[in-house]
Amino acid sequence: MTKNTAVCFAQVEFLVSGEKYRSSWQVKREDASPDGKLMAAQMQLVHINGEEQIIEREAHKVLAFNTEITGMDFRRFSRSIMLAQGDFAAFLNALDAERQFWAYFGNDIL
């Protein structure tokens, strides 16, 4: 959350086997105040098929559905799209057992 703000939000849309989904996460501070206590995070998973159908709103179930649909847990997801500066070299130097990324995406993206 950015300093002196009361809300932060992230969402990702993804396509798996021709089916489109949106997964979102949001956290707010009490009283919409930058000094308010953090409230519980809210999550949502939506299936987008012309209309938007909410699949789940409970955080642990959203996480489970995301893993089931994509085949990636949070760690694998993070490695696949957000290789931080410096982490890319470590990724390239990883042992073959750690390179499960290629099993999902192939090596044609380099």
C-alpha positions in Angstrom: 0.0 0.0 0.0 1.3 3.4 -0.9 2.2 5.6 2.0 -0.7 8.0 3.0 -3.3 6.0 1.2 -6.2 4.0 2.5 -6.7 1.3 -0.1 -4.7 -0.9 -2.5 -5.8 -3.2 -5.2 -4.5 -5.7 -7.6 -6.1 -7.8 -10.2 -5.1 -10.1 -13.0 -7.1 -11.5 -16.0 -6.0 -14.8 -17.5 -7.1 -17.2 -20.2 -6.9 -21.0 -19.6 -8.2 -23.4 -22.2 -10.3 -20.7 -23.8 -11.9 -19.7 -20.5 -11.3 -16.2 -19.2 -11.0 -15.3 -15.5 -10.3 -12.3 -13.3 -8.8 -12.7 -9.9 -8.7 -9.6 -7.6 -7.3 -8.7 -4.2 -8.0 -5.5 -2.2 -7.2 -4.3 1.3 -8.5 -1.1 2.9 -7.9 0.9 6.1 -10.6 1.6 8.6 -12.6 4.8 8.1 -10.9 5.2 4.7 -8.1 6.9 6.6 -4.4 6.5 5.8 -3.9 6.2 9.6 -6.7 3.6 10.1 -6.0 0.0 11.0 -5.7 -2.4 8.1 -8.9 -4.4 7.5 -9.1 -8.0 6.3 -8.1 -8.4 2.7 -10.9 -9.1 0.2 -10.5 -11.5 -2.7 -12.7 -12.4 -5.6 -12.5 -14.8 -8.6 -14.8 -14.1 -11.6 -15.4 -16.3 -14.7 -15.8 -14.0 -17.7 -17.9 -15.7 -20.5 -19.7 -12.7 -22.0 -21.2 -12.2 -18.6 -19.3 -12.0 -15.3 -20.0 -14.9 -12.9 -18.5 -14.7 -9.4 -17.0 -18.0 -8.6 -15.7 -17.3 -5.1 -15.2 -14.5 -2.6 -13.6 -16.4 0.3 -9.8 -15.7 0.2 -8.6 -19.3 0.9 -11.0 -20.6 -1.7 -10.0 -18.0 -4.3 -6.4 -19.1 -3.8 -7.3 -22.7 -4.1 -9.3 -22.1 -7.3 -6.5 -20.0 -8.8 -4.1 -22.8 -8.2 -6.5 -25.4 -9.6 -7.3 -23.4 -12.7 -3.8 -22.2 -13.6 -1.8 -25.1 -12.3 0.5 -22.6 -10.5 0.7 -21.7 -6.8 1.5 -18.1 -5.8 5.3 -18.8 -5.9 5.2 -20.2 -9.4 2.9 -17.4 -10.6 5.2 -14.7 -9.2 8.3 -16.3 -10.8 6.5 -16.5 -14.1 5.5 -12.8 -14.4 7.4 -10.8 -11.9 11.1 -11.7 -12.0 12.6 -9.0 -10.0 15.8 -7.3 -11.0 18.6 -9.6 -10.0 16.3 -12.6 -9.7 16.4 -13.3 -13.5 20.1 -14.3 -13.3 19.4 -16.5 -10.3 16.5 -18.1 -12.2 18.7 -18.8 -15.2 21.3 -20.3 -13.0 18.8 -22.5 -11.1 19.0 -26.3 -11.1 16.9 -28.1 -13.7 14.5 -29.2 -11.0 13.8 -25.5 -10.2 13.0 -24.6 -13.8 9.5 -25.9 -13.8 8.6 -22.6 -15.5 9.5 -24.1 -18.8 7.0 -26.9 -18.3 4.3 -24.2 -18.3 5.5 -21.8 -20.9 8.3 -23.4 -23.0 11.6 -21.7 -23.8 10.6 -19.6 -26.7 10.0 -16.5 -24.6 13.7 -15.7 -24.1 
